[in-house]
Amino acid sequence: MVMVVAACGPSVAVSSGTDGDAESGGASSSGGVTDPGSSSEGPTATDDSTSGTPGGADSSGAASSSSGGEAELDWCWSGVWTDAPGLGGLWTDGASILAAGGTSILGFDGNAWSQRPLEGDFPTVSHVAARAVDDAWFAPSTGSAVVRLLGERLSTVELPLESAAVLSLRIEDDGELWALLRPDAKCGIGPCEDEDPVLYRFDGEAWAQHPDSAWIETFDVVGDTVWAAGSGQVGSTAGLSAWVFVDDAGQAPSGTVRAVSGSEFWVADFLGSYWHWDAGVWTAGSVAPEHVRSVQVDEDGTAWFLTRTPGDDVARLERVDDGGRILIAEVPDAYSLALTPDGDALVGQWGRGYVLHRVSDVGGAATVSLAYAQEDIGGFSEIFAPGPGDAVGLALSALFGSGGGLQRHDAGAWTTMQASSDVVRSVWGPSTDDLWTVDSLGALTRLAEGEAVSPALPLDDPRLARVWGKTSDDLYVCGAPAVNSGGVANELMVMHWDGVTWTDVSPEDVTNIGGRQYLDMHGVGDDLYVKTAYRVYHYDGATWTNTFSPDPDIELSSVRAFSSTMVLAIDEQGTLLVFDGDVWDLAANVWPELAGLTGELVLTGNDEAGLYLTVRDPSGEAPDALWTFAGEGWEPVALPEGIGHTAVFGVAEDGSELWGDDGRRIWHAVRCAR
C-alpha cells in the first residue's frame, strides 16, 4: 500500500486508499491532535487517458479544447512515495513488525508489508514506540510533531517544543508517552547555550515536563518505571517524581540505557563500553574496537549489540551477559535492531532501501535470512518511457540502491531491472521488454526477453556514448572507435544496426569531439543528429552535414530533434538554440515567451510526444518549471504542489503520459478532464 498524491492542473488532492491511511476530507484539530487530510477533489480520468493523442490533444502533448461538448483535458498527476534511505527504529511482537523508514511507516501484519508515507515536517522518521502493531507512536529526528497510530488511523500530536530534536521516544505499559527533546535541533553542531535536554510525558491530553531532566542523555521505560542515564549516573522515577539514583560504586556509565526491570538495566556507549547493573551489583566490559549502532535487551536480561568495526561494511550481532561476549552472526551494514519474544533478532540495513534481515536459532548455528527488501528507486538522471505504463529510470549513480542500473515500472510497481556498478548513460528501445543500453564504460547491452546480451560490434575496442533508434532493427549507436595515444576517445564513430549487420556510417574526418562524454544523439524520421562538444552533425541516411559552427568557446550539452526544420540544442550557459534546417538562432528570438527563462535547461520528448523543456533554478529558491511546445509556441505545464527541486521529467514516446522524479517521489501524469 502506498499513498498517492494526485493533482489536476494547479489543484492537489490527497487519496488515502482504503487500507488504513488517514481519512480524506478537511483537516481538523482537537486538543492538539490533528487528523491529516485534504478537502481537494481528485481528478476525473477519461477513457482515452492513455491513447496516443488523448482527448483531442495535438501531437505536442499540449491540451486542446474540443468542439462538440467534449471535456477539455489537462495533465493530472499522482505521486508515489519511493524514498528508501534505510530502516530506522524497529518494533516487533514476533508476528507483526513496525518500522520507521525515511518518510514512511512500514508495517508487517504477518503476511504482507504496507508502506504508509507521511507528509509535513517528517524528513526522516527515526523513532518508534509501540504497545501493539495498531497502537504506536513515531517521531522524526527533528520536527514539531509526533505521529500517532491507533487502530487503522493516523494522527499527529504537536510537540511541546517547536522544531526540537527528538532524542528518544518511549511508551509505558498503560500507554503514556515519554519524549526526550533538545530545544535546539542544531545543538551539537556548534556551541550550545541553555539547550539542555527536557523530558516530557504525554497522557493523551497534554504534555507535562519533568522538573529535573537537564542531566539526561538517554532514557528507557519498563512497565511504569523510567530509567535515565547521563553525566555518569543512572536514576529511576515513577511518573514525574524525583529521581532515585543508583550507587555508582566507582562506575561512570554513559550512553544508551536499556531497562530490564525496575531493578536491572544496561548502559552502552558508542565506542563499545558497557555497564550492567542488577539488584545493586555492577558488571562492566567492552565490545571495542567496534562502534555500537544499536543495543537491546531480551526478556532474560541479556544484552544484544549491533556493532561495526570502523571501515568495515559488515555489522556484527553480538550477545553479552555476565559470562562474556558471544558473536551471533555477521550481517550486511546495518543500524537498527529489534528482538522477538521467541529469540530471533531483526536487523535493519542502512542506506540501501528497506532491507530487513532475520537472525534465527541463535542458541545453535545462527542463520541469517532476508525477511524483506525494497531497494531504493528514484534518483534518476533520465526517464525513458516507450509506451503507456512502460518506463525505465536511469539511476543517477552507484549511491542509489542497487547502483547505476535501471529501475523498471511494470504492473504499477518499480523494480530493479538491471543492477550495475556502472552508470547507464543512454537507453532506447521499443518497450521495456526490448531495451538497448550504453553504460559509463562505453559498453552496449541489449535487454530482451529477460536476458542481457552484449552485441559485438565489428571493432576491436569501441567506446560508445549513445544509442537511439526507430525499431530494434533500425537503430544507431555513436561514440569513438577507440582511444588515441593520450587515452582520449576523440574521433566520431556512428554505427547502424539493421537487425542482422552493423554498418559503419561515420562521417569522414570528424575529430576533436571532446571525448565521448560530450556526445549526444537524437533523430526524427530519416534524419539523425549527433552533437559533439562544439558541433551538431546531420545525417539524412546518405550524407553528413555540419549544421553548426558557432564560436569555438561555446560548448553544447544536448540536442533534440522535433522535425527536420526544428532541432533544439542547449549550450553550456543554459541558452536554448533552434535550427530551422538552414541556420541556428536563439530560441528566445523565435519564441518570445522563452525570453525570460533562466536556469538549468533540460530537453526531452520527440516528434510524436512533443518537446518538453525543464527549467531549474540552480539556487534552489524557485520551483522547477516544465514547458511544452504547443504547435506554434511554448506554454507551461502545471506541476503538482510539493514536487521537489532538480526534478527529472520524461514523456511517453506516444505522448500519453508524463513521468517525473524529484528524489522522494516518482510522479506520473495522464490525461484527464479538468
Protein Blocks (a to p, Z undefined) as FASTA:
>chain_A
ZZddddehjbdcddebjnopacedddddeehiacdddfbdcddddfklmbfbgghiafko
pacddehhiacdddddddddfbdgbccddddehjaccddehjaccddehjaccddddehj
dfbacbdcdfbfklccdddfbdcbdcddehjbccddddfbehiacfbdcddfkopacddd
dfblkgojaccehiaccddddehjaccddfblklpmbdcdehjaccddeehiacddehjb
dcddddekhpacedjdddfblmbccdddfkopacddeehiacdddfbfbdcfbdcddfko
pacdddddehiabdcdddddfkbccdfbdcdddfbdcddfkopacdddehiajaddddeh
klmccddddfbdcddeejiabdcdfbghiacdddfblknonbjcddddeehiacdfbgcf
bdcfbdcdfbfkbccdddfkopacddeehiacddddfbfbdcdfbdcdfbfklccddddf
bdcfkopafbdcddddehjaccdfbdehiahkopaklpccddehjbccdddfkbccddeh
jaccdfbdcdfkbccfbdcdfbfklccdddfkopacddehjaccdfklmmmmlmmpgcjd
ddeddfknopadddddfklmaccdddddehjaccdddddehiaehiacdddfklpaccdd
ehjaccddddddZZ
